[in-house]
Amino acid sequence: MFAKSILLIACIGAPLFTSALAATADNYPARPLRIVVPFTPGGSNDLVARVLSQKFHEAWGQPAIIDNRPGGGSTIGIELVARAAPDGYTLLATSGGIATNGLLYKLGYDPVKDLSPVILLAQMPYLIGVNPSLPVKSVKELIAHAKSHPGKLVFASSGAGTSAHLAMEMFRHQTQIELLHVPYKGGGPAVTAVMGGEAQGTFNVITGVLPHARSGKLRALAVSSAKRAEVAPEIPTVSESGVPGYEVIAWYNVFVPARTPQPIVDKLNREINRLLQSADVRERFISLGVTPLGGAPQVLANYLRFEIARWAKLVKDTGIALK
């Protein structure tokens, strides 16, 4: 009799609980959102997040405040979100480092267990940019110069363990050259370091390098994608420049804390998918060199696992150490 009573309560309670979650999603958002960007302002991650922030405000009438939390190769900002209340009001807008940090750092969170995927937002190629004073004008010349000056070329990245850092390590591994890696707290500071002569080059997202290359402050050598970038078709790929098969893409994503109610996750996913299909957002992204993606939360979950496995092999093969 007792068991039957418990079963009856469960059967009655389940629809009520589901209805309560649906009602919560219907009223969401009822207050301002916080979008944590684990990098400094002005970088590609920040620019992409600010497009979302503006559009969320327009669509829902609630401010979506960007909270830049750089440091630790993006781990500081990611952990902040992983430990935030799972109510849908703290979002993480980050990049591929979420898949690679755990291979190089001892983390205080698990990106698979402590975060819920919302959407695979967009992707863009990296661009190898060097200081114009460096006597190289192509990838082949860069490789030759590095081999004749082993360990002397300083390359800046957006942070140790970030996907930009590993794009450089993949290049170094495939070309068998030595580069001195210096991490910065974001792509913007890394580019500034190269322009100022603190470093000779950088692997950075195309939107961070291209404007400076076109102004003459940097020299663009090649893009990291399999095909030339639509925004800069004059720049060759790394693969066609003498490193066959090289391909690394920066990818952007949105997560929320684990245990965020699924109806809220689904509402965020639907809204961002809608925004990615709008002409003005697509135009803005493409002008930045960003290709909009989208899809269901599971697409991001699958991609995260794929990237973790992919980069785990490189770390194992090369013995990359943070430095």
Backbone hydrogen bonds in HBPLUS format (Angstrom, degrees):
<---DONOR---> <-ACCEPTOR-->    atom                        ^
c    i                          cat <-CA-CA->   ^        H-A-AA   ^      H-
h    n   atom  resd res      DA  || num        DHA   H-A  angle D-A-AA Bond
n    s   type  num  typ     dist DA aas  dist angle  dist       angle   num
A0005-SER N   A0001-MET O   2.98 MM   4  6.27 147.7  2.09 144.2 153.0     1
A0006-ILE N   A0002-PHE O   2.97 MM   4  6.33 155.9  2.03 150.6 157.0     2
A0007-LEU N   A0003-ALA O   2.97 MM   4  6.20 159.7  2.01 148.9 154.4     3
A0008-LEU N   A0004-LYS O   2.90 MM   4  6.10 153.1  1.97 143.5 150.9     4
A0009-ILE N   A0005-SER O   2.89 MM   4  6.18 158.1  1.94 149.1 154.8     5
A0010-ALA N   A0006-ILE O   2.91 MM   4  6.15 157.2  1.97 148.3 154.9     6
A0011-CYS N   A0007-LEU O   2.91 MM   4  6.12 158.1  1.95 148.7 154.5     7
A0012-ILE N   A0008-LEU O   2.97 MM   4  6.19 150.2  2.06 145.1 153.0     8
A0013-GLY N   A0009-ILE O   2.71 MM   4  5.80 157.7  1.76 148.6 156.1     9
A0014-ALA N   A0010-ALA O   2.95 MM   4  5.94 155.6  2.01 150.9 154.5    10
A0017-PHE N   A0013-GLY O   2.83 MM   4  6.05 157.3  1.88 158.7 165.2    11
A0018-THR N   A0014-ALA O   2.92 MM   4  6.15 163.4  1.95 154.5 159.0    12
A0019-SER N   A0015-PRO O   2.85 MM   4  5.99 154.0  1.92 142.9 150.3    13
A0020-ALA N   A0016-LEU O   2.90 MM   4  6.13 147.6  2.01 141.2 150.3    14
A0021-LEU N   A0017-PHE O   2.99 MM   4  6.32 155.4  2.05 150.0 155.9    15
A0022-ALA N   A0018-THR O   2.98 MM   4  6.22 159.5  2.02 147.4 153.2    16
A0023-ALA N   A0019-SER O   2.89 MM   4  6.09 153.9  1.96 145.6 152.7    17
A0024-THR N   A0020-ALA O   2.94 MM   4  6.19 151.0  2.03 143.9 151.9    18
A0025-ALA N   A0021-LEU O   2.98 MM   4  6.31 156.5  2.03 150.4 156.0    19
A0026-ASP N   A0022-ALA O   2.86 MM   4  6.13 149.8  1.95 144.9 154.1    20
A0027-ASN N   A0023-ALA O   3.13 MM   4  6.37 147.1  2.24 145.4 152.2    21
A0028-TYR N   A0025-ALA O   3.13 MM   3  4.91 152.9  2.21  97.9 106.2    22
A0033-LEU N   A0063-PRO O   2.85 MM  30  6.26 156.1  1.91 157.7 161.0    23
A0065-ILE N   A0033-LEU O   2.85 MM  32  6.12 152.4  1.93 155.2 146.0    24
A0034-ARG N   A0089-TYR O   2.88 MM  55  6.04 150.1  1.97 145.0 154.7    25
A0091-LEU N   A0034-ARG O   2.79 MM  57  6.13 170.1  1.80 167.4 170.9    26
A0035-ILE N   A0065-ILE O   2.81 MM  30  5.93 169.1  1.82 150.4 154.0    27
A0067-ASP N   A0035-ILE O   2.89 MM  32  5.89 165.5  1.91 144.9 144.4    28
A0036-VAL N   A0091-LEU O   2.75 MM  55  6.00 163.5  1.78 164.3 158.9    29
A0093-ALA N   A0036-VAL O   3.01 MM  57  6.14 171.9  2.02 158.3 159.5    30
A0037-VAL N   A0067-ASP O   2.99 MM  30  5.99 159.1  2.04 129.9 135.8    31
A0069-ARG N   A0037-VAL O   2.80 MM  32  6.03 161.4  1.83 145.7 151.3    32
A0047-LEU N   A0043-GLY O   2.94 MM   4  6.24 158.0  1.99 153.5 160.2    33
A0048-VAL N   A0044-SER O   2.95 MM   4  6.14 165.6  1.97 156.1 158.9    34
A0049-ALA N   A0045-ASN O   3.04 MM   4  6.19 161.5  2.07 145.1 150.6    35
A0050-ARG N   A0046-ASP O   2.96 MM   4  6.15 148.0  2.06 146.5 155.0    36
A0051-VAL N   A0047-LEU O   3.23 MM   4  6.56 141.3  2.39 142.2 151.0    37
A0051-VAL N   A0048-VAL O   3.22 MM   3  5.36 130.4  2.48  98.2 110.5    38
A0052-LEU N   A0048-VAL O   3.34 MM   4  6.75 158.4  2.39 147.4 152.1    39
A0053-SER N   A0049-ALA O   2.84 MM   4  6.13 158.4  1.89 149.4 156.2    40
A0054-GLN N   A0050-ARG O   3.08 MM   4  6.17 165.1  2.10 143.4 145.8    41
A0055-LYS N   A0051-VAL O   3.15 MM   4  6.36 163.7  2.18 148.3 152.8    42
A0056-PHE N   A0052-LEU O   2.79 MM   4  5.97 156.2  1.85 160.1 166.3    43
A0057-HIS N   A0053-SER O   3.18 MM   4  6.36 162.3  2.21 146.8 151.1    44
A0058-GLU N   A0054-GLN O   3.07 MM   4  6.39 156.9  2.13 146.1 152.4    45
A0059-ALA N   A0055-LYS O   2.90 MM   4  6.03 155.7  1.96 146.5 153.0    46
A0060-TRP N   A0056-PHE O   2.82 MM   4  5.82 167.5  1.84 157.7 160.8    47
A0061-GLY N   A0057-HIS O   2.82 MM   4  4.93 139.7  1.98 132.2 138.6    48
A0074-SER N   A0071-GLY O   3.15 MM   3  5.59 140.9  2.31 110.9 120.1    49
A0075-THR N   A0072-GLY O   3.09 MM   3  5.13 164.9  2.12 106.5 110.2    50
A0078-ILE N   A0074-SER O   3.20 MM   4  6.32 161.8  2.24 149.6 155.2    51
A0079-GLU N   A0075-THR O   2.91 MM   4  5.92 164.6  1.94 146.3 150.4    52
A0080-LEU N   A0076-ILE O   3.14 MM   4  6.31 149.8  2.24 140.8 149.2    53
A0081-VAL N   A0077-GLY O   3.23 MM   4  6.58 152.9  2.31 146.4 151.6    54
A0082-ALA N   A0078-ILE O   2.93 MM   4  6.20 161.1  1.96 152.5 158.6    55
A0083-ARG N   A0079-GLU O   3.05 MM   4  6.18 139.0  2.22 144.8 153.2    56
A0084-ALA N   A0081-VAL O   3.03 MM   3  4.94 160.6  2.07 104.5 110.8    57
A0087-ASP N   A0085-ALA O   2.88 MM   2  5.59 138.7  2.05 102.5  91.5    58
A0092-LEU N   A0255-PHE O   2.85 MM 163  5.06 163.3  1.88 153.5 152.3    59
A0255-PHE N   A0092-LEU O   2.95 MM 163  5.06 153.8  2.02 139.4 148.0    60
A0094-THR N   A0253-ASN O   3.16 MM 159  5.65 144.1  2.30 142.3 151.7    61
A0253-ASN N   A0094-THR O   2.99 MM 159  5.65 158.4  2.04 152.2 154.3    62
A0098-ILE N   A0095-SER O   3.26 MM   3  6.40 177.9  2.26 131.9 132.5    63
A0099-ALA N   A0096-GLY O   2.96 MM   3  5.70 159.1  2.00 121.9 127.2    64
A0100-THR N   A0097-GLY O   3.07 MM   3  4.98 133.4  2.30  95.1 108.1    65
A0101-ASN N   A0097-GLY O   2.90 MM   4  5.66 155.6  1.96 159.9 158.6    66
A0103-LEU N   A0100-THR O   2.96 MM   3  5.42 151.7  2.04 113.6 122.5    67
A0104-LEU N   A0101-ASN O   3.01 MM   3  5.42 154.7  2.08 111.5 119.3    68
A0105-TYR N   A0101-ASN O   2.73 MM   4  5.67 152.6  1.81 166.7 175.9    69
A0114-ASP N   A0110-ASP O   2.76 MM   4  5.36 165.0  1.79 158.9 162.4    70
A0258-ALA N   A0114-ASP O   3.08 MM 144  4.96 156.4  2.14 115.9 110.8    71
A0116-SER N   A0256-VAL O   2.69 MM 140  5.27 173.2  1.70 159.9 162.4    72
A0256-VAL N   A0116-SER O   2.98 MM 140  5.27 153.8  2.05 146.0 154.5    73
A0118-VAL N   A0254-VAL O   2.89 MM 136  5.40 148.5  1.99 159.3 153.2    74
A0119-ILE N   A0254-VAL O   3.32 MM 135  5.43 155.8  2.38 136.9 140.8    75
A0254-VAL N   A0119-ILE O   3.04 MM 135  5.43 148.9  2.14 154.5 161.1    76
A0294-GLY N   A0120-LEU O   2.80 MM 174  5.36 148.6  1.90 168.4 173.1    77
A0121-LEU N   A0252-TYR O   2.79 MM 131  5.30 128.0  2.06 131.3 143.6    78
A0293-LEU N   A0121-LEU O   2.87 MM 172  5.34 160.2  1.91 141.0 134.4    79
A0122-ALA N   A0252-TYR O   3.38 MM 130  5.17 155.3  2.45 121.7 125.3    80
A0252-TYR N   A0122-ALA O   2.81 MM 130  5.17 167.9  1.82 150.5 151.3    81
A0123-GLN N   A0291-THR O   3.02 MM 168  5.29 147.7  2.13 137.2 147.3    82
A0291-THR N   A0123-GLN O   2.75 MM 168  5.29 176.1  1.75 167.1 168.1    83
A0124-MET N   A0250-ALA O   2.88 MM 126  5.25 150.6  1.96 142.4 149.1    84
A0250-ALA N   A0124-MET O   2.84 MM 126  5.25 148.0  1.94 166.5 166.0    85
A0206-ILE N   A0125-PRO O   3.03 MM  81  6.02 153.9  2.10 164.5 156.1    86
A0224-SER N   A0126-TYR O   2.85 MM  98  5.12 147.3  1.96 143.9 146.8    87
A0127-LEU N   A0204-ASN O   2.60 MM  77  5.53 160.2  1.64 163.1 165.9    88
A0204-ASN N   A0127-LEU O   3.33 MM  77  5.53 173.5  2.33 134.9 136.8    89
A0128-ILE N   A0222-ALA O   2.90 MM  94  5.56 166.1  1.92 167.2 169.7    90
A0221-LEU N   A0128-ILE O   2.89 MM  93  5.51 170.3  1.89 168.7 169.8    91
A0129-GLY N   A0202-THR O   3.03 MM  73  5.47 163.7  2.06 159.5 163.5    92
A0202-THR N   A0129-GLY O   2.86 MM  73  5.47 142.3  2.01 157.5 167.0    93
A0130-VAL N   A0219-ARG O   2.92 MM  89  5.21 157.9  1.97 141.4 148.2    94
A0219-ARG N   A0130-VAL O   2.79 MM  89  5.21 154.1  1.86 152.8 160.2    95
A0131-ASN N   A0200-GLN O   2.87 MM  69  5.36 157.6  1.92 143.3 146.0    96
A0134-LEU N   A0131-ASN O   2.89 MM   3  5.67 163.9  1.92 127.2 132.3    97
A0136-VAL N   A0134-LEU O   2.74 MM   2  5.69 141.4  1.88 105.9  95.7    98
A0142-LEU N   A0138-SER O   2.93 MM   4  6.20 149.2  2.03 144.6 153.9    99
A0143-ILE N   A0139-VAL O   2.90 MM   4  6.17 161.1  1.94 156.6 160.4   100
A0144-ALA N   A0140-LYS O   3.03 MM   4  6.24 163.2  2.06 145.8 150.5   101
A0145-HIS N   A0141-GLU O   2.86 MM   4  5.98 158.1  1.91 145.8 152.1   102
A0146-ALA N   A0142-LEU O   2.87 MM   4  6.06 159.7  1.91 150.0 155.7   103
A0147-LYS N   A0143-ILE O   2.96 MM   4  6.17 152.9  2.03 148.2 155.5   104
A0148-SER N   A0144-ALA O   3.08 MM   4  6.30 139.5  2.25 140.0 150.5   105
A0149-HIS N   A0145-HIS O   2.98 MM   4  6.15 117.3  2.38 137.1 153.3   106
A0149-HIS N   A0146-ALA O   3.21 MM   3  4.97 143.5  2.35  91.5 102.1   107
A0152-LYS N   A0149-HIS O   3.08 MM   3  5.51 161.3  2.11 138.7 137.1   108
A0151-GLY N   A0178-GLU O   3.45 MM  27  4.81 158.6  2.50 105.7 105.2   109
A0180-LEU N   A0153-LEU O   2.80 MM  27  5.82 169.6  1.81 161.2 162.0   110
A0200-GLN N   A0154-VAL O   2.79 MM  46  5.39 143.6  1.93 138.1 149.4   111
A0201-GLY N   A0154-VAL O   3.22 MM  47  6.59 147.8  2.32 153.5 156.2   112
A0155-PHE N   A0180-LEU O   2.81 MM  25  5.99 162.1  1.84 151.6 156.9   113
A0182-VAL N   A0155-PHE O   2.95 MM  27  6.09 160.4  1.99 149.9 150.5   114
A0156-ALA N   A0201-GLY O   2.85 MM  45  6.33 151.7  1.93 163.6 160.0   115
A0157-SER N   A0182-VAL O   3.13 MM  25  6.43 145.3  2.26 141.9 144.3   116
A0184-TYR N   A0157-SER O   2.96 MM  27  5.96 140.4  2.12 136.4 147.1   117
A0186-GLY N   A0158-SER O   3.01 MM  28  3.98 120.7  2.37 104.1 118.0   118
A0162-THR N   A0159-GLY O   3.13 MM   3  5.49 164.4  2.16 128.1 129.9   119
A0166-LEU N   A0162-THR O   3.05 MM   4  6.45 159.6  2.09 151.3 156.8   120
A0167-ALA N   A0163-SER O   2.82 MM   4  6.00 138.9  1.99 140.2 151.5   121
A0168-MET N   A0164-ALA O   3.18 MM   4  6.46 151.2  2.26 142.9 149.2   122
A0169-GLU N   A0165-HIS O   2.97 MM   4  6.35 151.2  2.05 142.8 151.8   123
A0170-MET N   A0166-LEU O   2.79 MM   4  5.95 152.7  1.86 145.4 151.8   124
A0171-PHE N   A0167-ALA O   3.14 MM   4  6.32 156.7  2.20 139.9 145.8   125
A0172-ARG N   A0168-MET O   2.85 MM   4  6.14 160.5  1.89 151.4 157.0   126
A0173-HIS N   A0169-GLU O   2.84 MM   4  5.98 157.2  1.89 145.8 152.1   127
A0174-GLN N   A0170-MET O   2.95 MM   4  6.14 161.5  1.99 149.4 154.0   128
A0175-THR N   A0171-PHE O   2.99 MM   4  6.09 144.5  2.12 147.3 156.5   129
A0176-GLN N   A0172-ARG O   2.79 MM   4  5.57 121.0  2.14 138.1 151.2   130
A0177-ILE N   A0172-ARG O   3.28 MM   5  5.26 149.9  2.38 133.5 141.5   131
A0190-ALA N   A0186-GLY O   3.31 MM   4  6.49 150.6  2.40 141.2 149.5   132
A0191-VAL N   A0187-GLY O   3.00 MM   4  6.23 159.0  2.04 153.9 158.3   133
A0192-THR N   A0188-GLY O   2.98 MM   4  6.23 163.1  2.01 154.8 160.0   134
A0193-ALA N   A0189-PRO O   2.94 MM   4  6.09 147.9  2.05 140.3 148.5   135
A0194-VAL N   A0190-ALA O   3.18 MM   4  6.53 148.6  2.28 143.3 150.7   136
A0194-VAL N   A0191-VAL O   3.11 MM   3  5.19 119.1  2.50  96.3 110.9   137
A0195-MET N   A0191-VAL O   2.98 MM   4  6.31 164.8  2.00 157.1 161.0   138
A0196-GLY N   A0192-THR O   2.88 MM   4  6.03 145.6  2.00 144.2 154.0   139
A0198-GLU N   A0193-ALA O   2.85 MM   5  5.01 131.8  2.08 156.7 157.5   140
A0199-ALA N   A0193-ALA O   3.33 MM   6  5.76 147.9  2.44 117.8 115.6   141
A0197-GLY N   A0194-VAL O   3.17 MM   3  5.15 156.2  2.23 100.5 107.8   142
A0208-GLY N   A0205-VAL O   2.88 MM   3  5.48 144.5  2.00 116.4 126.8   143
A0209-VAL N   A0206-ILE O   3.25 MM   3  5.34 139.1  2.43 100.1 110.7   144
A0210-LEU N   A0206-ILE O   2.88 MM   4  5.62 167.2  1.90 156.6 161.0   145
A0212-HIS N   A0209-VAL O   3.04 MM   3  5.57 120.5  2.41 114.2 128.3   146
A0213-ALA N   A0209-VAL O   2.93 MM   4  6.14 146.1  2.05 151.9 161.9   147
A0213-ALA N   A0210-LEU O   3.08 MM   3  4.95 120.0  2.46  94.4 110.1   148
A0214-ARG N   A0210-LEU O   2.92 MM   4  6.13 158.3  1.97 159.1 163.9   149
A0215-SER N   A0211-PRO O   3.11 MM   4  6.29 129.5  2.37 131.7 144.5   150
A0217-LYS N   A0212-HIS O   2.85 MM   5  5.15 128.6  2.11 160.2 162.0   151
A0218-LEU N   A0212-HIS O   3.15 MM   6  5.49 142.9  2.30 118.4 114.7   152
A0216-GLY N   A0213-ALA O   3.18 MM   3  5.11 151.0  2.27  96.3 105.1   153
A0223-VAL N   A0236-PRO O   2.90 MM  13  6.36 152.4  1.98 145.1 153.7   154
A0238-VAL N   A0223-VAL O   2.81 MM  15  5.86 140.8  1.97 170.0 163.5   155
A0248-VAL N   A0224-SER O   3.16 MM  24  5.49 151.3  2.25 126.5 135.0   156
A0232-ALA N   A0229-ALA O   3.05 MM   3  5.25 146.9  2.16 103.6 113.5   157
A0235-ILE N   A0232-ALA O   3.14 MM   3  5.92 169.9  2.15 125.0 128.0   158
A0241-SER N   A0238-VAL O   3.04 MM   3  4.96 142.6  2.18  96.9 108.4   159
A0243-VAL N   A0238-VAL O   3.30 MM   5  5.91 147.3  2.41 145.9 146.3   160
A0246-TYR N   A0243-VAL O   3.18 MM   3  5.94 159.8  2.22 144.5 145.3   161
A0260-THR N   A0257-PRO O   3.26 MM   3  5.96 136.6  2.46 137.7 137.6   162
A0264-ILE N   A0261-PRO O   2.98 MM   3  5.52 131.4  2.22 113.3 125.5   163
A0265-VAL N   A0261-PRO O   3.15 MM   4  6.54 158.7  2.20 149.9 156.5   164
A0266-ASP N   A0262-GLN O   2.80 MM   4  6.01 165.2  1.82 159.8 163.3   165
A0267-LYS N   A0263-PRO O   2.98 MM   4  6.11 145.7  2.10 133.5 142.7   166
A0268-LEU N   A0264-ILE O   2.96 MM   4  6.21 162.4  1.99 154.1 158.0   167
A0269-ASN N   A0265-VAL O   2.91 MM   4  6.15 159.4  1.95 149.7 156.1   168
A0270-ARG N   A0266-ASP O   2.90 MM   4  6.11 160.8  1.94 148.3 152.7   169
A0271-GLU N   A0267-LYS O   3.03 MM   4  6.20 163.9  2.06 148.8 153.3   170
A0272-ILE N   A0268-LEU O   2.94 MM   4  6.12 166.1  1.96 155.1 158.8   171
A0273-ASN N   A0269-ASN O   2.94 MM   4  6.05 160.8  1.98 148.5 154.4   172
A0274-ARG N   A0270-ARG O   2.94 MM   4  6.14 152.0  2.02 143.6 151.5   173
A0275-LEU N   A0271-GLU O   2.92 MM   4  6.22 155.6  1.98 147.2 153.8   174
A0276-LEU N   A0272-ILE O   2.87 MM   4  6.11 156.1  1.93 151.8 158.0   175
A0277-GLN N   A0274-ARG O   3.15 MM   3  5.29 140.4  2.32  98.9 110.1   176
A0278-SER N   A0275-LEU O   3.04 MM   3  5.16 149.0  2.14 102.5 112.1   177
A0282-ARG N   A0278-SER O   3.07 MM   4  6.24 170.4  2.08 159.2 162.2   178
A0283-GLU N   A0279-ALA O   2.91 MM   4  5.99 156.9  1.96 145.2 152.1   179
A0284-ARG N   A0280-ASP O   2.94 MM   4  6.06 154.0  2.01 139.2 146.5   180
A0285-PHE N   A0281-VAL O   2.85 MM   4  6.06 167.6  1.87 156.4 159.5   181
A0286-ILE N   A0282-ARG O   2.91 MM   4  6.02 169.1  1.92 151.1 154.6   182
A0287-SER N   A0283-GLU O   3.00 MM   4  6.10 150.4  2.09 141.6 149.5   183
A0288-LEU N   A0285-PHE O   2.94 MM   3  5.16 137.4  2.12 102.3 115.0   184
A0290-VAL N   A0285-PHE O   2.84 MM   5  4.88 157.6  1.89 146.4 139.1   185
A0289-GLY N   A0286-ILE O   2.94 MM   3  4.89 154.5  2.00 101.2 109.4   186
A0299-VAL N   A0296-ALA O   3.01 MM   3  5.47 141.0  2.17 111.4 121.6   187
A0300-LEU N   A0297-PRO O   3.09 MM   3  5.43 121.7  2.45 104.4 117.2   188
A0301-ALA N   A0297-PRO O   3.08 MM   4  6.46 158.7  2.13 148.8 155.4   189
A0302-ASN N   A0298-GLN O   2.89 MM   4  6.07 162.2  1.92 150.9 154.3   190
A0303-TYR N   A0299-VAL O   3.02 MM   4  6.19 157.1  2.07 142.7 149.5   191
A0304-LEU N   A0300-LEU O   2.88 MM   4  6.03 157.2  1.93 154.6 159.9   192
A0305-ARG N   A0301-ALA O   3.29 MM   4  6.55 162.3  2.33 145.4 148.9   193
A0306-PHE N   A0302-ASN O   3.02 MM   4  6.27 155.6  2.08 147.1 154.4   194
A0307-GLU N   A0303-TYR O   2.92 MM   4  6.13 161.6  1.96 153.2 157.1   195
A0308-ILE N   A0304-LEU O   3.01 MM   4  6.23 157.1  2.06 150.2 156.4   196
A0309-ALA N   A0305-ARG O   3.14 MM   4  6.35 164.7  2.17 148.4 151.7   197
A0310-ARG N   A0306-PHE O   2.95 MM   4  6.17 156.8  2.00 148.0 155.2   198
A0311-TRP N   A0307-GLU O   3.02 MM   4  6.12 174.1  2.02 154.7 155.3   199
A0312-ALA N   A0308-ILE O   3.01 MM   4  6.00 141.0  2.16 141.0 151.9   200
A0315-VAL N   A0311-TRP O   2.99 MM   4  6.22 166.9  2.01 155.1 157.9   201
A0316-LYS N   A0312-ALA O   2.97 MM   4  6.12 158.1  2.02 144.6 150.8   202
A0317-ASP N   A0313-LYS O   2.84 MM   4  6.01 159.7  1.88 149.4 155.4   203
A0318-THR N   A0314-LEU O   2.91 MM   4  5.97 150.9  2.00 151.5 158.2   204
A0319-GLY N   A0315-VAL O   2.80 MM   4  5.37 141.9  1.94 140.3 148.7   205
